[in-house]
Amino acid sequence: GKHSSDSAPLFSSDSEAEAPEEAAGRRGGSEEAASGVSGVRARLIVCILCYINLLNYMDRFTVAGVLPDIENYFQIDDGKSGLLQTVFICSYMVLAPVFGYLGDRYNRKYIMCGGIAFWSVVTLASSFTPQQHFWALLLTRGLVGVGEASYSTIAPTIIADLYVKEKRTSMLSVFYFAIPVGSGLGYIVGSQVSAVAQDWHWALRVTPALGLIAVLLLLFVVREPKRGAVERGGSSPSPSAASRPAAILTRFLLRSLIFGIITVITGVLGVFSGVQVSRHLRRKTPRADPYVCAAGLLLSAPFLYLAIVFAQGSTAATYVFIFLGETFLSMNWAIVADILLYVVVPTRRSTAEALQIVVSHLLGDAGSPYMIGLSDSLRRSDSFLWRFRSLQLSLLLCSFVAVVGGAFFLATALFVESDRTRAESHVPAADEPIVVPKSGRSTRVPVSSVLI
């Protein structure tokens, strides 16, 4: 009779970790008592979520690590290979609101389990695509977005229901460290496994096995915290490899390895420095978060531009500019997630995550791989020089987009303080609708119409 709109009716016996009396009587911080999850288990949950997030980004960039092999295997050009990422992002973007809606209403753990299991099966299936059926690889890469949408929209909201204020920011920064680390590892693992096995298909068979482990960890270790309880009960949220000459192959693998390592290091450094700078500036201004995000993007733009310009000449200078550009570019990852969570009421955070995913990917990587692939149209001849030059001109667009993004973050600073205050001061109305089961389905009725 106490089922509320922000509980998890699907398999709800596991959704609330402990009875309120047990949680309140346990020693620990207010977050533990309010969320119903012990401090040790909460940290373990964050580690598991980070592991799965790392797998997600490993899978995304495994394809990038073997993209030349895929192009040679299917005999396709840059435009068609760019579709692999585009169809994935489009699927991910369209399905994110669906899982955001479900995540705000049902058991988040079981939704993630189903999504990750489906993602692992589809990824494994994509590694058996016949040479004559490139469309099948496109289809399976699109279906991978189903699993990733079920996870990315929900996992940050679980962390938000475990911690508040500085602890939440710290845990989110740990969670988003998995993005650069997973991206770099995916690039490295993809290229190295392909080289060792002499077959790019094996590169796509690494993450599905690790995905099975993730499902088991979710089922038997993770417990879903009570939604918004930490705010209410605690403090306020503040050609193939075999056919290439050995020298060319060695150079390609070495550069892939170097680029992957740079991505890992800069991602970790950028996320960490962004969080630390934001934490220090919060003492001086409540608008610190959007300011740091804007500064990171605006500072990354010239270094990305220089990295692209110097790519034809000095290799050392290119790597230096890539290092600086990616470091500044990574500063906003954890902070953006924190902003989103503290300007939205707890019971609508999954939906907000879904909306953010849709907008960001719609304006970003949904079409960008295909747009960069269209660089083929800029070629004046089919020479190696013009293949390089056309890609170089296309990639210059990234610097421009970084500047536009920085401007939008500066605009965000005008509103973030008032939005956060409204979210923190939100108190459910006394007559707010509740969910009452009716013939196996849920229906909403006003509290005043229920006879007690």
N, C-alpha and C positions, 0 to 999 in steps of 0.2 A: 504493500500500500504506500510505500515511501519512494517508489520509483520516480525519479526526476528526469527532466529533459536532457541533463548532461551526464546521465549514467550510461552504462553499456549493456543493453538488454541481450545482445547476442553472446551466449556463453558467459553470462554475467557472473557465474560463480567464481571465476578467476580474475575478474576485472578489478575488483577491490581487494587489495592485498590482505588486509587484516581488519578485524572489527574495530570500530572507533575506540572502544574501551581498551582493547589490547594495545592499540597504537598510542593512545594517550598515556597509558601506564608505563610504557617503555621509556628507558632513559635515552636521551639524545636531544637533538635540536628540535625547534618548532616545526621545521620542514618535515622531519621524520614523522612526528606525531600527526601532522595534518595530511600528508600524502598517503599515509598507511604503508610506506615502504621504508625499511631500515636504511641507515646511512651506508652500510657496507653493500647492501643489495643495490642501492641507488647508483653507487659508483660502478658496480659491476654491470648494471643495465646500460650506463653511458658507454662503457668499454665495448659492449656487444653492439650497440647502435653505431659506434664509430667503426667497428670492424665491418659491419654491413655497408655502411656508407663508403668505406674504402673499396669494397668489392664492386659497388655500383660504378664508381669512377674508373676502376681498373677495367671493367668490361667496356665502358664507353671508349676508352683510349687504346684498348687492345687492337681494335680494328685500325686505328690510326697507325699503330706500329707495324702493321703488315699491309698497309694500303697499296704500296707498289706491287706486292705479290698478288693481291686481289685483282688489281687492274690488268696485270699480265695474264692471270688465270682465266678471267672472263673476257679479255680483250676489249676493255672499255676505256673511255677517256676520263679526264678529270671531272667533267660535268656529271657523268653518270655515277662515278665513285662518290662525289659529294652528296648524291641522293641518299646514300647509306645513313649519314648522320641526319639529314633532313627528315626522312621518314620516321626515324626514331624520335626526334625531337617533336615532330608534329603529333605523333601518337601519345607521347609523354605529356605534351601540353594539353591536348584535348581531354585526356582521361584524368588529369590532375584534379579538376573540379569535382568529378564523380567521387574520387576517393577522399577528397576533402569533405564533401557532404557526408559520406559514410563514416569518416573518421570522427566527426563531431557527434555521431549518434550511436555508434556501435563499438564493439570491443576492438581496439586498435591493434592489439597483439595478433589476433587471428587474421585480421585483414592483411597485416604485413606478412604473416606466414604464408598465406595463400598467394600473395603477389610475388614473393621471393621464390617460392617453389615453381610457380609458372614461369618466371623469368629464367630460372636455371634450366628448366626443360627446353624452353624455346632457344636459349643460347646454345645449348648442346646440339639441338636439331640443326641450327644454322651451320654448324661445322661439317655437316654431311651434304651440303648443297652441291648438286651436280654442276659440271662446267657449262652445260647448255641452258641452265635455268637461273640466270642472275636475278630474275624476278622473285624467285623463292628466297634468296638471301635478303632482298629488300623487304619481303613480307615478314620474315622472322625478325629482322632488325626493328621493324615497326612494332611487332608484338612484344619485344623486349621492353618497350615503353610502358606496357601495362604493369609489369612488376615494379619498375622503378617509380612510377607515379604512385603506386600504393605505399611505397616506403617514404619517399622524399617529402610528401605532404604531411605525414603523420609523425615521423620520428622526432622532429624538433619540438612538437607539442608535448610529447612525453617528457622530454628534458625540462620543458617549461613548467610541468606539473610536479617536478621533483625538487626544483631549486628556485630561489628568487634572488634579485639584486646581483651582487658581485659574483656569487656562486654560479648563478645562471649564466652570466656572461662568460665566466671561466669554462664552464662545461660546454657551452656552445662553441667556444673557440677550439676546445679539444675535438668536438664533433666535426667542425669544419676543417680541421687540420687534415682530415681524411680526403678532402677534395684534391689538394695538390699532391699529397702522397700517393693516393690511388691513381691519379692521372699519370704521374710520373712512372709508377710501377706498371701500369697498364701498357704504357709506351715501351718500357724496357722489356717486360715479360713477353709482350706480343712479338717484338722483333727478335729477341733472343731464343724463345721457344721455336719460332719459325725457322731460325737458322740451324738450330741443333737438330730438329726433326726433319729438316729439308722439306717441310710441308706447312703452309700457313694455317691449314685446318686445325692443327693441334694447338695453336695459340688460343683458339676459341673454346678449348675444352678444359682450360685451367679454372676459370671462375665458376662454372657450374658445380664442380666438386666442392669448392669452398662455399658455394651457396647452400648446399645440403647441410653443411655444418652450421651455417647461420640459422637455418630453419629449426634445427634441433636446439640450438641455444635459445632461440626465441620461445619455443614451446616449454622448455623445462627450467629455464632460469629467469626469464623476464616476467615481471608482474606489472600490471598496469596501475599507475597511481590514480588517485581521485582527482578529477578535473577541477582545477582552480582552487583546490583546498589550501595550497600553500599561501595563496594571497589572502584567503579568508581567515585561515587559522594561524598563519604566521605573519611575517612582515610583508609590506607592500612590494610589488615587483619593481622595483625600480627598472720485266721478265722474271721467272721464278729464281729463287736463290741458287739453285743448282746450275742454272745456265749462265750465271754472271761470272766475269773474271774475279779471281780471288781478291785482287787488290781493291776493286770497286766495292765488292761485298764487305770487305773488312772496313773500309772507310765509312760505308753506310751504317754498319752496325756500331762503329765507334761514335759517330755523330748522334745516332739514336740514343746511345747510352748516355752521352754527355748531356744531350737535351733533356732526357728523362731525369737525370740527377739534378740538373739545374731547376727543373720544374718542382721536384720534391723539396729541395732546399729553399727556394724562393717562396714557395707556398707556405711552408712552415714559418719561415722568417717573417713573411708579410702578414699572415694571420696573427702571429704573436705580437709583432710590433704594433699592428693596428689596434689590438685590444689594449695593450699597455698605454699607448698614447691617448686613446679614448678615455681610459680609466683615470689618467692623470688630468686631462682637460675637464672632466666632469666636475671637478672641484671648483672650476672657475666659471663654467657655463653649462647649462642643461642642454645646450645644442651641440655638445661636443661630438656626438656620434655622427650626425650628417656632415659636420665639418671635416672630420677625419676621412670619411668616405669620399667626399668631394676632393680633398687634397690628394688622396691616393690615386684617383683616376686622372686628375689634371697633371700630376707629376709623372704618371706612367706614359702619357701620350707622347711627349718628345722622345723618350727612350725607346718606345716601340717604333716610332718613326725612324730613328737613327739605326736601330737594329735591322730594319728592312732595307734602308739605304746602303748600309755598309755590308750587307750580305754578299754582295758581289766581290768585295775586296778583302778587307781584313777580317779573318775568321775570329781572331782574339777579340777585336773590338766588337764584333757582332755578339759574341757570347757575353761580354761585359754589359752591353746595352740590353740584351735579353734578360740578364740577371736583374738589373735594376728595374726594368719595365715590369717584369712579372712580380717582383717584390712589392712595388707600389700598387700593382693591379690587385694583389691578393689581400690588401689591407682591409677591404670592406666586407669580406665574406661572412665572418662571424658577427660583425656589427650590424649588418643588414638584417640578419635573422633575429638579433636581439631587438632591434627597432620594431620589426613586424610583430613580435610577441608582446611587447609592452604597450603597444597602441591599440591592441585588440582584446576584447573581453575573453576570458578563458574558454568559454563554451563555443566560441566561433574561431578558434585558432587554426584548426585543420582547414576550414574553408578559406581563411585568409592566406594560409600557406599555398593552397591550391591556386588562388587568384594571383598571388605573386609569381608562382611558377608559370602560369599561363601568359601573363603580361611580359615577364622577362624573356621567356623563350620565344614568344611571338615577335618581339622586337629585337631578338638576338639570334641565337643559334638555330632557330627553326629554319630559317632560309639562308643563313650566312654560308654554310658549306657549299650549297648549290650556287650561291652568288659568286663565291671565290672560284668555284669550278668553271663558271662561265668566262673566266679569264681567257679561255681558249679563243673567244671571239676577238680579243685584243691583239692576237698574234698577226704580224705582217708576213711571217713565213713560218715554216715548220722546223726551223733550226733550233738547236739547243738553247742558244742565246735568247731567242724570242719566247721560248717556253718559260724560261726563267723570268724574263722581263715582264711578261703578262701576269704571272703570279705575283711578282713584286708590286706592280701597279694596283692589283686587286687588294692586296693586303694593307696598302696604305689607308684604306677605309677604316681600319681598326683604330688608328690614332684619332681620326675625326670623331668616331663614336665615343671614344673615351672622354673627349672634351665635352661632348653633349651630355654624357652621363654625369660628369662632374657638375655641370650647370644644374641638372635636375636635383642633385643632392643639396646644392646650395639653396634651391627653392624649397626643399624639404625642411631645411632648418627653420623656415618661417612658421611652420605649422606643428613640428614634432612635439614641442613643449605642451601646447594646449591639448593635442590629441592624447598624449600620455596621461595628462591630468584627468581627462574625461574617462579614459579607460580604467584608471585606478579608482576613481570615485564612483564607478558604476555599481549600483545596488539593485538587484532584481526587484521589480515591483511586487507588491504584496499580491496583486491579482495576475501575476505573470502566468501564462498557460503552462500546464503540466501535461505529461503524457499518461493516458489511461488506456490499458489494453482493452481491446474490443474484438472478440472473435479471432484472436490470434494476430491482429494488426494493431497499430498504434494510432490514436486519434488525439487531437488537442482540444481541451476544454478549459474555460476559465476556472480558477480556483474557487471563485465565489459560487459557481454553479454546482460544486460537489458538496453533498450532504455529509457532514461529519457526525 
